Amino acid sequence: MQSEILKAHPQARLRVYAIWVSKVFGDARHRWDAAGLTDPRVVHLWDEPNVSGEWLAANVQGHQGGDWDTYLLFGPDATWTSQPTPLRSSGSSVASEIDQLSRALSPLLTASAAPEQPHPVACAPVRSLQDRSRAADTAAQSAIRTR
């Protein structure tokens, strides 16, 4: 996410909400390191009981993925009432679906260049802390492929 999308599009008007949960033994807030998501457009949230992941997985129509290590993409037309709609794309795992996310996000990045357009919103990733090294490896490999 950091190198494939955020670093590749530094002027894009988007927000990423990274919701961190405790899913496997050893996950803990005091051990969290942001997994390389250092862009200022990323908002990091800690959800120890995984309320958000379970709710999103159960309530977002068209969601493809589980309650962690998944992404959900909403565009500037999204409304957040009883359910966030419309969902533009979703997938799991974030690292294995980064190309799909990039393709789905591409038209929104082009549209967001116009000053009157609202920000596209990407909600991702909901993931375990232990999965961060695989994601960092994938991000490094993707950065090499795109240069």
LINJO-V233106 format. One record per helix or strand of 3 or more residues. SS is the DSSP state (H for helix, E for strand). FROM is the first residue (numbers start at 0). TO is the last residue. If there is no record, write none. Layout:
BEGIN
SS/FROM/TO, SS/FROM/TO
END
This chain:
BEGIN
H/1/5, E/13/20, H/28/30, H/33/35, E/41/45, H/50/58, E/69/79, E/83/91, H/97/110, E/119/127, H/128/145
END
